[in-house]
Amino acid sequence: MVLKSSFAFLVVATLAVFSSYTPQAEAHSWADCIDWKFKNTKTKNWKEGTCKGYARRYPLGKAFGSLDSADPNRHYQQVHSHPEKALPCSNGKAGAEPGSNETRGSPVSKAYGGKYGRMTVTTVGDTLCVRWPAKNHAKKNEPNNKVQINLSKVKNGKDISQQELLKNTVALLPFKNCMSGSNEDRRACGGCFKVPVRASGIYLLQWRWMLNKNEWYTSCADIQIGK
């Protein structure tokens, strides 16, 4: 009788442990903001400021770094086989991890406003600061791979291929340029670059980062460049 009671207690205790266990989701990054404006340009705090421009169809009102658990999520992972030929922007279907729809809107404005963040409006020579969440990849033992900022030269047109975008890399930003903090998942990271010479128009900007070999993640945005 004592053995039965002990066994029953062990089963109940085991079930309680498993019912309270929350598995950690895989965490991969994405561009959270395309045009981050610091509250203080001297201290450059990636959590104190305002986002003035977002990626395509970026949902507003979500906690920073939380969109890996959204449905669909924001971390589009390109195919591993010849990622240089992969779809540059998620269509919500293709890829090792499809992610959410980041194809060009028709018209472009349909991917912005309302429940989505605004489109980036900038000028040649202006500084754009792009922000992303660390998602546990800014630890000391993690590689500090560069984030590619690729900017199309085709204005007011359809998205160019990944191969063409790789010919138009305008900045390489260190991924681990992050704020300090105990929450490795939600540490804010980012980098800045100067907008290169382009004729006035709307262009595709791609944020692209490699976690492991041939494991690339991208975010796509339209930016309106003026003189």
C-alpha positions as CSV (number, residue, x, y, z in Angstrom):
1,M,0.0,0.0,0.0
2,V,2.9,2.3,0.9
3,L,4.6,1.5,-2.4
4,K,1.4,2.3,-4.4
5,S,1.0,5.6,-2.6
6,S,4.6,6.5,-3.3
7,F,4.3,5.6,-6.9
8,A,1.2,7.6,-7.3
9,F,2.9,10.6,-5.7
10,L,5.9,10.2,-8.1
11,V,3.6,10.2,-11.1
12,V,1.7,13.3,-10.1
13,A,4.9,15.1,-9.3
14,T,6.4,14.2,-12.6
15,L,3.3,15.3,-14.5
16,A,3.4,18.6,-12.6
17,V,7.0,19.3,-13.6
18,F,6.3,18.6,-17.3
19,S,3.1,20.6,-17.3
20,S,5.0,23.6,-16.0
21,Y,7.9,23.3,-18.5
22,T,7.9,25.7,-21.3
23,P,10.2,24.8,-24.1
24,Q,12.5,27.5,-25.4
25,A,11.6,28.5,-29.0
26,E,14.3,28.7,-31.6
27,A,15.4,32.3,-31.8
28,H,16.5,33.9,-35.0
29,S,16.7,37.6,-35.8
30,W,15.2,40.1,-38.2
31,A,15.2,43.8,-38.9
32,D,13.0,45.4,-36.2
33,C,13.4,49.0,-37.5
34,I,14.9,50.4,-40.6
35,D,15.1,54.1,-39.5
36,W,15.8,54.3,-35.8
37,K,16.1,57.8,-34.3
38,F,18.0,57.9,-31.0
39,K,16.6,60.0,-28.2
40,N,20.2,60.9,-27.4
41,T,22.6,60.8,-30.3
42,K,25.6,60.7,-28.0
43,T,24.7,57.7,-25.9
44,K,22.9,55.9,-28.8
45,N,20.6,53.7,-26.7
46,W,18.9,51.2,-29.0
47,K,15.9,51.1,-26.7
48,E,15.5,54.8,-26.2
49,G,14.2,56.5,-29.3
50,T,11.6,56.3,-32.1
51,C,11.3,54.1,-35.2
52,K,10.6,56.3,-38.2
53,G,10.6,53.5,-40.8
54,Y,9.9,49.8,-40.9
55,A,10.2,46.6,-43.0
56,R,7.3,45.6,-45.2
57,R,4.1,44.8,-43.4
58,Y,5.7,45.1,-40.0
59,P,3.0,44.8,-37.3
60,L,2.7,47.6,-34.8
61,G,2.1,47.3,-31.1
62,K,4.2,44.2,-30.5
63,A,6.8,43.8,-27.8
64,F,10.4,44.2,-29.0
65,G,11.9,40.9,-30.1
66,S,8.7,38.9,-29.8
67,L,7.9,38.2,-33.4
68,D,9.7,34.9,-33.6
69,S,6.6,33.4,-31.8
70,A,4.1,35.3,-34.1
71,D,2.2,33.5,-36.8
72,P,3.6,33.9,-39.3
73,N,7.0,34.8,-37.7
74,R,9.4,37.5,-39.0
75,H,12.5,35.4,-39.4
76,Y,12.5,34.3,-43.0
77,Q,15.4,31.8,-43.6
78,Q,16.5,31.4,-47.2
79,V,17.1,28.0,-48.7
80,H,20.4,26.4,-47.7
81,S,21.3,25.2,-51.2
82,H,22.7,28.2,-53.1
83,P,21.3,30.9,-50.8
84,E,22.9,33.5,-53.2
85,K,20.2,32.5,-55.6
86,A,17.3,32.3,-53.1
87,L,14.2,34.5,-53.0
88,P,15.5,37.8,-51.5
89,C,12.3,38.6,-49.7
90,S,9.9,36.2,-48.1
91,N,6.6,35.4,-49.9
92,G,5.3,33.5,-46.9
93,K,5.7,30.2,-48.7
94,A,9.3,29.5,-49.8
95,G,12.5,29.1,-47.8
96,A,13.9,26.9,-45.1
97,E,11.6,29.0,-42.8
98,P,9.0,30.9,-44.9
99,G,8.3,33.7,-42.4
100,S,5.7,36.4,-43.2
101,N,4.9,38.0,-46.5
102,E,7.5,40.7,-47.3
103,T,6.9,41.0,-51.0
104,R,6.6,44.4,-52.7
105,G,3.1,45.9,-52.2
106,S,1.0,46.9,-55.2
107,P,1.1,49.9,-54.9
108,V,4.1,50.0,-52.6
109,S,2.1,52.0,-50.0
110,K,-0.1,48.9,-49.3
111,A,2.7,47.4,-47.2
112,Y,2.7,50.4,-44.8
113,G,0.4,52.4,-42.6
114,G,-2.7,51.3,-40.6
115,K,-1.7,48.2,-38.7
116,Y,1.7,48.3,-40.3
117,G,4.7,50.6,-39.6
118,R,5.4,53.5,-41.9
119,M,7.8,53.4,-44.9
120,T,11.3,55.0,-44.5
121,V,11.7,58.4,-46.1
122,T,15.3,59.6,-46.4
123,T,17.8,61.6,-48.5
124,V,21.2,60.9,-50.1
125,G,23.9,61.3,-47.4
126,D,21.5,60.9,-44.5
127,T,22.3,58.3,-41.8
128,L,20.0,55.4,-41.4
129,C,20.2,53.3,-38.2
130,V,18.8,49.8,-38.4
131,R,17.8,47.9,-35.3
132,W,17.4,44.1,-34.6
133,P,17.0,41.8,-31.6
134,A,19.9,39.7,-30.4
135,K,17.8,36.5,-30.0
136,N,20.5,34.8,-27.9
137,H,23.1,35.3,-30.6
138,A,25.2,38.1,-29.1
139,K,26.8,36.0,-26.4
140,K,30.6,35.8,-26.1
141,N,30.7,32.3,-27.7
142,E,28.7,33.4,-30.7
143,P,30.4,34.6,-33.9
144,N,30.1,38.3,-34.7
145,N,29.0,37.8,-38.3
146,K,28.3,40.9,-40.3
147,V,24.8,42.1,-41.3
148,Q,24.6,43.0,-45.0
149,I,22.7,46.0,-46.0
150,N,21.9,45.6,-49.7
151,L,20.3,48.5,-51.6
152,S,18.9,48.1,-55.0
153,K,19.8,50.6,-57.8
154,V,16.4,49.9,-59.5
155,K,14.0,52.7,-58.5
156,N,10.2,52.3,-58.5
157,G,10.5,48.8,-59.9
158,K,10.0,45.2,-59.0
159,D,12.4,43.5,-56.6
160,I,15.7,42.4,-58.1
161,S,17.3,39.0,-57.5
162,Q,19.4,38.0,-54.6
163,Q,22.4,37.8,-56.9
164,E,21.9,41.4,-58.0
165,L,21.4,42.6,-54.5
166,L,24.7,41.1,-53.5
167,K,26.3,43.4,-56.1
168,N,24.9,46.4,-54.2
169,T,26.0,45.9,-50.6
170,V,26.3,49.4,-49.1
171,A,27.2,48.5,-45.5
172,L,28.5,45.6,-43.4
173,L,27.3,46.0,-39.8
174,P,28.5,43.9,-36.8
175,F,25.6,41.8,-35.6
176,K,26.8,41.9,-31.9
177,N,26.7,45.7,-31.6
178,C,24.1,45.3,-28.8
179,M,23.0,46.9,-25.6
180,S,24.0,45.2,-22.4
181,G,21.4,43.3,-20.4
182,S,20.6,40.0,-18.7
183,N,17.9,39.0,-21.2
184,E,20.0,37.7,-24.1
185,D,16.9,37.1,-26.2
186,R,15.7,40.7,-26.1
187,R,18.9,42.7,-26.2
188,A,18.6,45.5,-28.7
189,C,21.3,45.6,-31.4
190,G,21.9,47.8,-34.4
191,G,24.1,49.7,-36.8
192,C,24.1,52.8,-38.9
193,F,25.2,53.7,-42.5
194,K,25.1,56.6,-44.9
195,V,22.5,56.5,-47.7
196,P,24.5,56.3,-50.9
197,V,23.8,58.3,-54.1
198,R,20.6,57.3,-55.8
199,A,18.2,59.2,-58.0
200,S,15.0,60.2,-56.3
201,G,12.6,57.3,-56.0
202,I,11.7,54.2,-54.0
203,Y,14.2,51.4,-53.6
204,L,14.4,47.9,-52.1
205,L,16.6,47.7,-49.0
206,Q,17.5,44.2,-47.7
207,W,18.8,43.3,-44.2
208,R,20.7,40.0,-44.5
209,W,22.5,38.0,-41.8
210,M,24.1,34.6,-41.7
211,L,23.8,32.6,-38.4
212,N,25.6,29.5,-39.6
213,K,27.1,28.4,-42.9
214,N,24.5,28.9,-45.6
215,E,21.8,29.8,-43.0
216,W,20.8,33.3,-44.0
217,Y,17.9,35.4,-42.7
218,T,16.5,38.5,-44.4
219,S,14.1,41.4,-43.9
220,C,13.0,43.6,-46.8
221,A,11.9,47.2,-46.8
222,D,11.1,50.0,-49.3
223,I,12.8,53.3,-48.7
224,Q,12.0,56.5,-50.4
225,I,15.1,58.5,-51.3
226,G,15.1,62.1,-52.1
227,K,17.8,64.6,-52.9
